[in-house]
């Protein structure tokens, strides 16, 4: 009989132990860390749901109403509560006891009742207690604010902690979810800070604050909503406000960046704050406005970045970063640090002190958190030799990429193309004309039909009618084109690479010269290169790039943006053949660890 295996003191059957270890290895985290993550995501939710047994949002609202008692509510909140229908006294008492014990059973119930898709649309990710405590603790060390503002309050986790830390401060809660505000009122009623609470059911960019007699603390977890879910009015406000304050802003920014900008707009010198967000803004183009604000009037103080395996939020696969700031009083140095878990957040001012002159040199702030070592002799950044570009964007792959439902009118305009990462993974390093015959096809129609033969124009018009019936003309991408039906493609890149996965990117020589869409990047030489040079670089990259050179998200998913590919160190042109000749294309060890092992001085 097989013996049980020991994993951090727990005896498991062999099959379970093996599966658990394989999952930890796949995510590149310690087994102990995996246990901690699972327990963090399982235990509190199980306890709260078992104690409360709340089955619907309507019931949740009624429980909150019972906990609130007599209180003036907004019209939206009154509609949720109704005429205070009866709910069991036991479940109300259970919720009250849990709230008094420092838990958030109502917030946990709301998370459980709403699907991840619904929460994602409004960026609703509730913050774990350890992160809340660390951020409020940092604020307390800076003194006592006269007012605390949570711009995305949810069920009130930050304000509940702030109410205890700052017993004299006024508390302002801002959110657009009336049910979440109702839960916040219930928590406030039980914990005894209702008389200090000002609930504003309004978008943060529209929040109006009266002048305060002392510093205001801005604290919370701004919602992470991607740009395509943000309304045009909000984007227009974002652009205009950034310009008025002297910053250049991209409308591709997520909603969390909007919240920083609004804070910069309404805060006054002496105010301070701490926000926990995803960490994407540190490196992407749209985050430049936030980086500039922190270096300017927003007064960046420190940045605590969760490691890719840190998983700061139990119910969301996302990165995390805590940013602290002191408005109008920027410290002489900016402190940065990487942490693996919230247990390390004992001091948000801890970390490596970076001068603002050094900060100004970095377009990607992750380089400050994990500085790259000295560049080895004979190595250059790939961007000195190649431009890296995303592939074309169709706006609707079901219409423009060949499939079983494609309209026959599209066939004359179809060309073989790389339309999925698997095309490159299965190419074996070289995408030849023979292999290209097995690729799906892409509909490539000219924007200008002038001079085309009549039957070709007719086929295009038929395709347009069919595509319109599928809504292809209404996508964001289609509306940006001169002709909505004409997918814009760059010339075929001689080297293609995947950019998203739990493995190093796959680099492939595009011998067939086929186009690619935005599931891959194309590498275009800046300097004249022979076919042999391109072959050598493709081989070298395939065997030496490791996942640590990309941007790793929670759960181990790694993404290489074009600029990150351009930052990869490669042999210079006069040494590439020497380097590539020494590499074995079949070595999976080199694929995973190649750069760090072959050139340790330059490893991250």
C-alpha positions as a printed Julia matrix, in Angstrom:
604×3 Matrix{Float64}:
   0.0    0.0     0.0
   1.39   3.42   -1.01
   2.55   5.65    1.82
   1.07   9.13    2.24
   3.38  12.02    1.41
   4.04  14.93    3.71
   3.4   18.48    2.47
   4.11  21.18    5.08
   2.96  18.86    7.84
  -0.21  17.62    6.16
  -0.54  14.03    5.04
  -2.13  13.63    1.6
  -2.77  10.66   -0.69
  -0.02  10.28   -3.32
  -2.19  11.4    -6.25
  -3.39  14.51   -4.42
   0.12  15.39   -3.26
   1.47  15.01   -6.78
  -1.27  17.18   -8.28
  -0.74  19.83   -5.62
   3.01  19.99   -6.21
   2.52  20.14   -9.99
   0.12  23.08   -9.59
   2.64  24.92   -7.41
   5.38  24.24   -9.97
   3.17  25.4   -12.86
   2.48  28.69  -11.07
   6.13  29.02  -10.03
   5.32  29.38   -6.33
   6.19  27.45   -3.19
   3.85  24.69   -2.03
   3.46  26.53    1.27
   2.41  29.68   -0.59
  -0.19  27.73   -2.55
  -1.68  26.38    0.69
  -1.83  29.91    2.1
  -3.54  31.26   -1.02
  -6.14  28.52   -1.04
  -6.91  28.97    2.62
  -7.11  32.77    2.27
  -9.63  32.4    -0.53
 -11.59  29.58    1.09
 -11.78  30.04    4.82
 -13.29  33.53    5.31
 -15.84  33.11    2.52
 -16.87  29.68    3.78
 -17.22  30.93    7.34
 -19.26  34.01    6.45
 -21.55  32.19    4.03
 -22.1   29.29    6.41
 -23.0   31.64    9.24
 -25.29  33.88    7.19
 -26.64  31.62    4.42
 -27.64  34.63    2.3
 -29.14  33.46   -0.99
 -30.03  36.6    -2.98
 -29.2   40.29   -3.33
 -32.75  41.12   -2.25
 -32.3   39.2     0.97
 -28.91  40.85    1.47
 -30.51  44.29    1.13
 -33.21  43.39    3.63
 -30.63  42.21    6.16
 -28.67  45.42    5.7
 -31.86  47.43    6.17
 -32.59  45.63    9.41
 -29.07  46.35   10.69
 -29.3   50.01    9.71
 -32.59  50.74   11.43
 -33.88  54.31   11.08
 -31.66  56.2     8.66
 -32.19  58.55    5.75
 -31.42  56.6     2.56
 -31.02  57.62   -1.06
 -33.87  56.78   -3.45
 -31.81  53.94   -4.94
 -31.18  52.47   -1.5
 -34.86  52.78   -0.5
 -35.86  50.8    -3.58
 -33.52  48.01   -2.52
 -34.8   47.86    1.04
 -38.47  48.27    0.1
 -40.87  48.19    3.03
 -38.46  46.38    5.26
 -39.84  42.88    4.71
 -39.19  40.46    7.51
 -35.95  38.52    7.66
 -35.0   36.03   10.28
 -33.67  37.53   13.47
 -31.07  34.78   13.7
 -29.41  35.66   10.42
 -29.41  39.37   11.29
 -27.9   38.61   14.69
 -25.28  36.36   13.08
 -24.25  39.13   10.68
 -24.1   41.65   13.54
 -21.82  39.35   15.56
 -19.49  38.79   12.6
 -19.24  42.53   11.9
 -18.43  43.23   15.54
 -15.77  40.53   15.34
 -14.04  42.48   12.55
 -15.38  40.53    9.58
 -17.34  41.7     6.55
 -20.05  39.05    6.08
 -22.24  41.34    3.96
 -19.41  42.2     1.59
 -18.4   38.55    1.35
 -22.0   37.62    0.58
 -22.15  40.22   -2.19
 -18.96  38.83   -3.73
 -20.39  35.32   -3.59
 -23.74  36.34   -5.1
 -22.31  38.22   -8.07
 -20.51  36.44  -10.88
 -16.88  37.31  -11.65
 -18.08  38.77  -14.97
 -20.5   41.15  -13.24
 -17.89  42.23  -10.72
 -15.31  42.69  -13.47
 -17.55  45.08  -15.42
 -17.57  47.55  -12.52
 -14.12  46.7   -11.17
 -15.45  45.41   -7.85
 -12.56  43.69   -6.06
 -12.8   43.79   -2.27
  -9.59  44.27   -0.33
  -8.22  41.7     2.16
  -7.95  42.77    5.79
  -4.15  42.59    5.88
  -3.82  45.13    3.06
  -6.45  47.42    4.58
  -4.66  47.36    7.94
  -1.27  48.06    6.37
  -2.56  51.07    4.43
  -4.51  52.54    7.35
  -1.49  51.91    9.58
   0.74  53.86    7.19
  -1.74  56.75    7.24
  -1.9   56.73   11.05
   1.88  57.14   11.27
   1.56  60.38    9.32
  -0.85  61.95   11.75
  -4.59  62.4    12.18
  -6.66  63.57    9.19
  -9.79  65.63    9.75
 -11.45  63.79    6.89
 -11.1   60.39    5.24
 -12.31  59.82    1.66
 -12.7   56.38    0.11
 -13.44  56.97   -3.59
 -14.61  53.4    -4.25
 -15.89  52.44   -0.84
 -17.76  49.19   -1.55
 -18.93  47.65    1.71
 -16.67  49.98    3.7
 -13.63  47.96    4.69
 -11.25  50.92    4.55
 -13.65  53.3     6.26
 -14.4   50.82    9.04
 -10.68  50.56    9.78
 -10.25  54.32    9.44
 -13.16  54.96   11.81
 -11.3   53.05   14.5
  -7.89  54.59   13.73
  -9.19  58.17   13.48
 -12.1   58.54   15.92
 -12.55  62.27   15.27
 -12.35  62.23   11.46
 -15.31  62.77    9.13
 -15.77  59.81    6.78
 -16.8   60.21    3.13
 -17.82  57.16    1.1
 -18.14  57.39   -2.67
 -19.46  54.61   -4.9
 -21.95  54.03   -7.7
 -23.34  50.74   -6.37
 -26.39  51.4    -4.16
 -26.33  47.9    -2.68
 -22.68  48.25   -1.67
 -23.51  51.61   -0.06
 -26.35  49.96    1.82
 -23.92  47.36    3.16
 -21.55  50.13    4.19
 -24.33  51.85    6.13
 -25.1   48.55    7.87
 -21.46  48.08    8.88
 -21.35  51.69   10.1
 -24.52  51.21   12.17
 -23.16  48.1    13.87
 -19.7   49.59   14.46
 -21.02  52.94   15.61
 -19.69  55.44   13.09
 -22.91  56.31   11.24
 -22.96  59.81   12.7
 -19.61  60.57   11.02
 -20.43  58.92    7.71
 -21.32  60.87    4.57
 -22.45  58.5     1.78
 -22.23  59.81   -1.8
 -23.81  57.67   -4.5
 -21.95  59.33   -7.36
 -19.02  58.81   -9.71
 -15.77  59.9    -8.1
 -15.0   62.36  -10.88
 -18.23  64.18   -9.96
 -17.66  64.13   -6.19
 -17.7   67.6    -4.61
 -15.9   68.19   -1.32
 -16.17  71.22    0.92
 -12.92  72.8     2.17
 -11.54  71.03    5.22
  -9.88  72.52    8.29
  -6.99  70.07    8.08
  -5.54  67.26    5.98
  -7.74  64.83    4.08
  -6.73  61.2     3.74
  -7.62  59.56    0.42
  -7.52  55.8     0.82
  -8.98  52.78   -0.89
  -9.01  50.34   -3.77
 -10.04  52.22   -6.94
 -12.03  50.01   -9.33
 -10.06  48.37  -12.14
 -12.16  48.86  -15.26
 -10.5   48.72  -18.67
 -10.84  51.62  -21.08
 -13.36  49.99  -23.42
 -15.84  49.78  -20.51
 -15.44  53.48  -19.68
 -17.96  55.94  -21.13
 -17.02  58.68  -23.57
 -17.99  61.41  -21.08
 -15.55  60.03  -18.54
 -12.8   59.75  -21.15
 -13.41  63.33  -22.28
 -13.2   64.51  -18.66
  -9.99  62.54  -18.18
  -8.27  64.05  -21.22
  -9.41  67.61  -20.5
  -8.5   67.47  -16.8
  -5.06  66.0   -17.46
  -4.36  68.7   -20.03
  -5.54  71.45  -17.68
  -3.2   70.15  -14.97
  -0.3   69.99  -17.4
  -0.21  66.26  -18.15
  -0.63  64.29  -21.36
  -3.11  61.47  -20.94
  -4.16  58.47  -23.02
  -7.82  57.51  -23.27
  -6.65  53.89  -23.01
  -6.11  54.39  -19.28
  -8.05  52.21  -16.89
 -10.49  53.67  -14.38
  -8.0   53.38  -11.5
  -5.81  55.97  -13.23
  -8.86  58.25  -13.52
  -9.19  58.03   -9.73
  -5.61  59.16   -9.2
  -6.21  62.1   -11.53
  -9.38  63.13   -9.73
  -7.5   62.97   -6.43
  -4.78  65.17   -7.89
  -7.47  67.6    -9.04
  -9.36  68.0    -5.74
  -6.64  67.4    -3.15
  -4.82  70.3    -1.52
  -1.24  70.51   -0.2
  -0.99  68.6     3.05
  -3.47  65.93    2.04
  -2.11  62.42    1.69
  -3.21  59.0     0.56
  -2.7   55.34   -0.24
  -4.34  53.42   -3.09
  -4.03  49.74   -3.91
  -4.44  48.99   -7.62
  -3.21  46.63  -10.29
   0.44  47.31  -11.14
   0.03  47.59  -14.92
   0.29  51.4   -14.87
   3.94  51.11  -13.85
   5.04  50.13  -17.34
   2.34  50.7   -19.96
   2.01  53.87  -22.01
  -1.33  54.88  -20.52
   0.24  54.84  -17.06
   2.66  57.65  -17.93
   0.2   60.27  -16.66
   0.15  58.61  -13.23
   3.93  58.28  -13.16
   4.22  61.97  -14.01
   1.68  62.95  -11.34
   3.55  61.03   -8.65
   6.76  62.76   -9.66
   4.96  66.11   -9.6
   2.18  67.58   -7.44
   0.65  64.29   -6.27
   3.88  63.7    -4.34
   4.78  60.02   -4.66
   6.11  58.62   -1.39
   6.4   54.84   -1.78
   5.47  51.91   -3.99
   4.97  48.37   -2.7
   4.6   45.91   -5.59
   3.28  42.39   -5.13
   5.4   39.72   -6.8
   3.69  37.85   -9.65
   3.0   34.92   -7.32
   1.73  37.23   -4.58
  -2.0   37.02   -5.38
  -3.06  40.07   -3.32
  -6.78  39.46   -3.91
  -8.26  36.05   -3.19
 -11.16  36.45   -5.64
  -9.29  38.02   -8.59
  -6.35  36.96  -10.74
  -4.6   40.32  -10.83
  -1.35  42.04  -10.01
  -1.16  44.46   -7.12
   0.67  47.61   -6.06
   0.17  49.97   -3.12
   1.04  53.57   -3.91
   1.37  56.18   -1.17
   1.54  59.91   -1.79
   1.8   63.23    0.05
   0.15  66.0    -1.96
   2.33  69.03   -2.61
   5.13  67.72   -0.42
   7.01  65.11   -2.43
   9.7   63.34   -0.38
  13.28  63.73   -1.56
  13.36  60.07   -2.55
  10.84  57.51   -3.74
  10.83  54.16   -1.93
  10.16  50.97   -3.9
   9.93  47.36   -2.8
   8.62  44.0    -4.01
   6.65  41.87   -1.55
   5.38  38.33   -1.92
   2.44  38.56    0.47
   0.49  41.05    2.54
   2.28  39.69    5.62
   5.33  41.71    4.54
   3.45  45.02    4.55
   4.45  45.99    8.07
   5.95  49.27    6.85
   4.83  50.83    3.56
   7.82  53.19    3.66
  10.29  50.29    3.65
  12.29  49.45    0.55
  14.98  50.82   -1.73
  15.22  54.61   -1.81
  15.41  55.9    -5.39
  16.28  59.49   -6.23
  13.83  61.34   -8.44
  16.62  61.88  -10.96
  16.86  58.11  -11.27
  13.08  57.79  -11.41
  13.04  60.19  -14.36
  15.34  57.87  -16.31
  12.85  54.99  -16.22
   9.91  54.74  -18.57
   9.09  51.42  -16.91
   8.98  51.63  -13.16
   9.27  47.87  -12.73
  12.92  48.39  -13.67
  13.34  50.26  -10.39
  11.67  47.52   -8.38
  13.83  44.8    -9.96
  16.86  46.56  -11.45
  18.7   44.84  -14.29
  22.37  44.08  -13.71
  25.25  45.4   -15.73
  25.01  44.69  -19.46
  27.42  41.93  -20.53
  30.01  42.77  -23.17
  28.82  42.17  -26.7
  25.13  42.4   -25.8
  22.65  45.04  -26.95
  18.94  45.59  -26.45
  16.93  43.94  -29.18
  15.25  47.28  -29.85
  18.54  48.63  -31.21
  18.31  46.05  -33.99
  14.57  45.44  -34.42
  11.3   47.34  -34.17
   8.63  45.25  -32.48
   4.98  45.78  -33.41
   1.71  44.15  -32.52
  -0.25  42.45  -35.26
  -3.32  43.88  -36.94
  -6.56  44.22  -35.0
  -9.73  42.96  -36.7
 -12.25  44.18  -34.15
 -14.28  41.04  -34.77
 -12.4   37.81  -35.4
 -15.61  35.87  -36.02
 -16.18  38.0   -39.11
 -12.67  38.63  -40.41
 -10.99  35.31  -39.56
 -12.02  32.24  -41.54
 -14.37  29.84  -39.79
 -17.22  27.47  -40.63
 -19.74  30.34  -40.63
 -17.78  32.65  -42.93
 -19.83  34.14  -45.75
 -18.86  32.85  -49.23
 -18.45  36.45  -50.45
 -15.31  36.72  -48.3
 -13.42  33.89  -50.0
 -11.86  35.93  -52.83
 -10.35  38.25  -50.24
  -8.92  35.66  -47.88
  -5.18  35.25  -47.35
  -3.32  32.82  -45.05
  -2.36  34.5   -41.77
  -1.17  33.79  -38.25
  -4.38  34.12  -36.26
  -3.63  32.17  -33.07
  -0.57  31.53  -30.94
  -0.82  27.82  -31.67
   0.14  28.59  -35.29
   3.58  29.66  -34.09
   3.97  27.03  -31.39
   3.35  24.24  -33.94
   5.57  25.82  -36.63
   8.72  24.34  -35.11
  10.78  27.51  -35.43
  10.21  28.02  -39.17
   6.89  28.93  -40.79
   7.36  27.75  -44.36
   5.04  28.08  -47.35
   4.04  24.44  -46.95
   3.08  24.96  -43.32
   1.26  28.2   -44.19
  -1.23  26.22  -46.27
  -2.68  24.89  -43.02
  -3.25  28.34  -41.53
  -6.66  29.89  -41.23
  -7.29  32.76  -43.6
  -7.88  36.44  -42.93
 -10.28  38.67  -44.86
  -8.22  41.52  -46.32
 -10.33  43.96  -48.34
  -9.02  47.29  -49.67
 -10.46  50.48  -48.21
 -10.65  52.06  -51.66
 -12.68  50.08  -54.19
 -12.1   52.56  -57.02
 -10.9   50.79  -60.15
 -11.92  47.3   -59.03
 -13.81  45.08  -61.43
 -17.57  45.05  -61.0
 -17.83  41.47  -59.73
 -15.2   42.2   -57.09
 -17.07  45.27  -55.91
 -20.24  43.2   -55.73
 -18.55  40.56  -53.58
 -17.26  43.28  -51.25
 -20.71  44.84  -50.92
 -22.21  41.42  -50.18
 -19.54  40.82  -47.54
 -20.2   44.22  -45.98
 -23.91  43.48  -45.67
 -23.19  40.14  -44.03
 -20.54  41.65  -41.73
 -22.93  44.41  -40.69
 -25.51  41.82  -39.73
 -22.87  40.48  -37.32
 -22.23  43.95  -35.9
 -18.68  44.17  -37.25
 -19.1   47.85  -38.17
 -19.94  48.79  -34.58
 -16.77  47.63  -32.84
 -14.43  50.21  -31.34
 -11.71  49.21  -33.81
 -13.98  49.43  -36.86
 -15.08  52.93  -35.9
 -11.46  54.1   -35.87
 -10.78  52.94  -39.44
 -11.18  55.05  -42.55
 -13.19  52.15  -43.95
 -14.64  49.91  -41.24
 -14.35  46.75  -43.37
 -10.64  47.19  -44.19
  -8.38  45.47  -41.63
  -5.11  47.37  -41.4
  -2.04  45.15  -41.62
   1.67  45.87  -41.56
   4.05  44.22  -43.97
   4.93  40.64  -43.13
   7.51  40.48  -40.34
  10.52  38.2   -40.9
  10.35  37.02  -37.26
   7.14  36.47  -35.27
   6.7   35.74  -31.59
   3.95  34.85  -29.16
   3.59  37.22  -26.21
   1.16  35.74  -23.68
   1.34  32.49  -21.78
   2.81  30.56  -18.88
   5.95  29.82  -20.87
   8.66  31.82  -22.62
   7.58  33.38  -25.92
   7.97  31.3   -29.07
  10.04  32.95  -31.83
   9.49  31.8   -35.41
  11.1   32.69  -38.72
   8.33  33.77  -41.06
   9.74  32.22  -44.23
   6.3   32.19  -45.86
   5.9   35.94  -45.39
   2.35  35.74  -44.03
   0.67  38.56  -42.09
  -0.31  38.25  -38.43
  -3.03  39.66  -36.21
  -2.64  40.85  -32.64
  -2.13  37.44  -31.08
   1.56  37.83  -31.95
   4.28  40.45  -32.33
   6.37  41.05  -35.42
  10.09  41.83  -35.35
  11.26  44.19  -38.12
  14.99  44.83  -38.63
  16.21  48.4   -38.2
  19.46  47.58  -39.95
  20.12  45.52  -43.1
  20.19  41.82  -42.3
  20.72  38.71  -44.36
  18.48  35.68  -44.08
  21.2   33.93  -42.1
  21.25  36.79  -39.58
  17.49  36.57  -39.12
  17.74  32.81  -38.7
  20.44  33.23  -36.06
  18.47  35.79  -34.05
  15.31  33.71  -34.2
  17.22  30.66  -32.94
  19.01  32.61  -30.21
  15.78  34.18  -28.94
  14.01  30.84  -28.94
  16.65  29.34  -26.71
  17.51  32.19  -24.36
  14.48  34.3   -23.48
  12.95  33.47  -20.1
   9.63  34.43  -18.55
  11.22  36.78  -16.0
  11.91  39.29  -18.78
   8.2   39.8   -19.39
   5.41  41.17  -17.24
   4.07  38.39  -15.05
   0.54  38.58  -13.76
  -0.93  36.82  -10.76
  -1.22  33.12  -11.39
   1.95  32.95  -13.48
   0.61  34.31  -16.77
   3.39  36.26  -18.47
   2.91  38.97  -21.08
   5.57  40.55  -23.28
   4.55  43.98  -24.56
   6.46  45.2   -27.65
   8.69  47.46  -25.53
   9.5   44.55  -23.24
  10.58  42.45  -26.2
  12.74  45.35  -27.36
  14.44  45.42  -23.94
  15.64  41.81  -24.22
  19.43  41.68  -24.37
  20.75  39.88  -27.46
  24.19  39.44  -29.01
  25.21  42.3   -31.29
  25.1   41.65  -35.02
  28.78  40.76  -35.38
  28.52  38.13  -32.62
  25.1   36.58  -33.21
  26.39  33.67  -35.29
  28.98  32.81  -32.69
  26.31  32.81  -29.97
  23.61  30.99  -31.91
  26.01  28.28  -33.06
  26.62  27.4   -29.42
  22.94  27.04  -28.61
  21.07  23.78  -28.88
  17.55  24.44  -30.24
  16.29  21.35  -28.44
  17.35  22.49  -24.98
  14.2   23.21  -22.99
  16.34  24.16  -19.98
  17.85  26.98  -21.98
  14.42  28.04  -23.16
  13.28  28.4   -19.57
  16.41  29.75  -17.97
  18.74  30.53  -20.87
  19.45  34.19  -20.37
  19.94  33.99  -16.62
  22.2   30.97  -16.92
  24.29  31.88  -19.99
  24.71  35.56  -19.09
  24.28  35.8   -15.3
  25.6   39.37  -15.11
  22.66  40.58  -17.14
  19.97  38.53  -15.5
  17.12  40.32  -13.79
